[in-house]
Amino acid sequence: MSPTLLINGAKGRMGHALLQAAQEFNLTVAATADAGDDLAAAMDRADVTVDFSSHLATRQLLELAIAERKPVVIGTTGHAPEAKAQLLKLAAQVPCVWAGNYSVGVNLLFALTRRATAVLGATYDAEVVEMHHRFKKDAPSGTAARLLEIILEERKLGAEALRHGRNGITGERTSAEVGIHSLRGGDVVGDHTVIFAALGERLELTHKASDRAIFAQGALRAARWIVNQPAGVYDMQDVLGLK
Ligand code: NAD
């Protein structure tokens, strides 16, 4: 039996894409919720909650999911790192997929970025560039944040290595820094490029999303998968078997 869904943030751009994708996948949307609605009552009616709303909504959503022992799929981004660390502890008490990007192509980009960082080493300067539509409220994107995490992990660097744009007399670039640049404009659904630049060559890995449907389809795939898993936090690499 396919699980029934609660879509939280249903009136938003992703909410619409999720409603459309649920129809295409023949999944029943048992409830929808948006800001101001009774989330507990909505959660009662569905097997699994799919959340693409606001980072301010995540704590309450997880507390309700724990109380109701319901699985969740979190797509919302924009959590500060310390807040996210606390939220992940809550999320681990229920079956939870939490991914900054639900597209299959981006999840392959994560795997390729890890491999390229390991093979190329620190003599290749790593920079991440992302571009999104003018309405996006957080920067850098959750996907860029994950790409940076992967590079920092592989290079054994801490968050102090990050350079959020550059301005003024910055001095020469050192190998102990990783740059991140967020562009905003128009209706761009989501572009991410990881650049590895050395003296003599440059490798660029680029993903371009042109339709939000890819995130919605991935999130519904995750919803189907998570209802059969024990409590714990999983990502899209787990759902896709890329680990
Ligand atoms: P949006 O602004 O179009 O929609 C957000 C919706 O959430 C709105 O309808 C808003 O009213 C609602 N909302 C706000 N506070 C709420 C609350 N407390 N409870 C319930 N609903 C609330 O934004 P969007 O483009 O649909 O993106 C939503 C989120 O999903 C953002 O954080 C975005 O970065 C993220 N996102 C993630 C992925 C991914 O693959 N993980 C892809 C696209 C977008």
Residues whose N, C-alpha, C, O or C-beta is under 5 A from the ligand:
A	BS01	NAD	N8 G9 K11 G12 R13 M14 G15 A33 D34 A35 F52 S53 S54 A57 G75 T76 T77 A99 G100 N101 Y102 F215
